[in-house]
Amino acid sequence: MSIFAFGTYKVTSVDQNHISALKLALENGALMSTLSGSGSTFFNLAYKDDAYSIYNVLRDNFKDFTIKILQFDNVGVKVYN
């Protein structure tokens, strides 16, 4: 699975634009979509095969957003002596 996240500005209230972004992600293969943190980032979870189609749809519809595809870190923190 991939993590798919985007956003560039501080959200002070959820408006129709934000709802549209969530719906578009879900309609194009996201397993889940949510507003992350204090509202500056949307977080979408998707299978790797769906990540690029979601990326393209969001990029085409929200030109003022920064959109990134990120991978899960399945290892976590390692401590070496």
C-alpha positions as CSV (number, residue, x, y, z in Angstrom):
1,M,0.0,0.0,0.0
2,S,1.0,3.6,-0.5
3,I,0.3,6.7,1.4
4,F,-1.1,9.4,-0.7
5,A,-1.2,12.9,0.8
6,F,-1.6,16.5,-0.3
7,G,-2.2,20.0,0.8
8,T,-0.5,23.3,0.9
9,Y,-2.4,25.7,3.0
10,K,-4.0,26.0,6.4
11,V,-7.7,25.2,6.4
12,T,-9.8,27.3,8.7
13,S,-13.0,25.6,7.8
14,V,-14.1,22.8,5.5
15,D,-15.7,24.1,2.4
16,Q,-17.1,22.5,-0.8
17,N,-13.6,22.4,-2.3
18,H,-12.4,20.2,0.5
19,I,-15.4,17.9,0.2
20,S,-14.8,17.6,-3.5
21,A,-11.2,16.6,-3.0
22,L,-12.2,13.9,-0.5
23,K,-15.0,12.6,-2.9
24,L,-12.7,12.6,-5.9
25,A,-10.1,10.6,-4.0
26,L,-12.6,8.0,-2.9
27,E,-14.3,7.8,-6.3
28,N,-10.9,7.1,-7.9
29,G,-9.7,4.3,-5.7
30,A,-8.7,5.7,-2.3
31,L,-9.4,3.2,0.5
32,M,-10.0,6.2,2.8
33,S,-9.6,9.9,2.7
34,T,-9.5,12.4,5.6
35,L,-8.3,15.8,6.6
36,S,-5.1,15.3,8.6
37,G,-3.8,17.2,11.6
38,S,-5.0,20.8,12.0
39,G,-6.4,20.8,8.4
40,S,-3.4,21.7,6.3
41,T,-3.1,18.2,4.7
42,F,-5.4,15.6,3.2
43,F,-4.4,12.0,3.8
44,N,-5.5,9.4,1.4
45,L,-4.7,5.7,1.7
46,A,-4.6,3.7,-1.6
47,Y,-3.1,0.6,-3.1
48,K,0.0,1.3,-5.1
49,D,-1.8,0.5,-8.4
50,D,-4.4,3.2,-7.7
51,A,-2.1,5.9,-6.3
52,Y,-1.1,7.4,-9.7
53,S,-4.7,7.7,-11.0
54,I,-5.7,9.4,-7.8
55,Y,-2.6,11.7,-8.1
56,N,-3.5,12.6,-11.6
57,V,-7.2,13.4,-10.8
58,L,-6.3,15.5,-7.8
59,R,-3.5,17.3,-9.7
60,D,-5.8,18.2,-12.6
61,N,-8.6,19.5,-10.3
62,F,-6.6,21.2,-7.5
63,K,-3.8,23.1,-9.2
64,D,-2.9,25.1,-6.1
65,F,-2.2,22.0,-4.0
66,T,1.1,20.2,-3.7
67,I,0.4,16.5,-4.3
68,K,2.8,13.7,-3.3
69,I,2.8,9.9,-3.3
70,L,4.6,8.5,-0.3
71,Q,5.4,4.9,0.8
72,F,4.9,3.3,4.1
73,D,7.9,2.7,6.3
74,N,7.4,-0.9,7.2
75,V,10.6,-1.1,9.3
76,G,10.2,1.8,11.7
77,V,13.0,3.2,13.9
78,K,16.2,1.2,14.3
79,V,18.6,1.8,17.2
80,Y,22.2,0.8,16.6
81,N,24.9,0.6,19.3
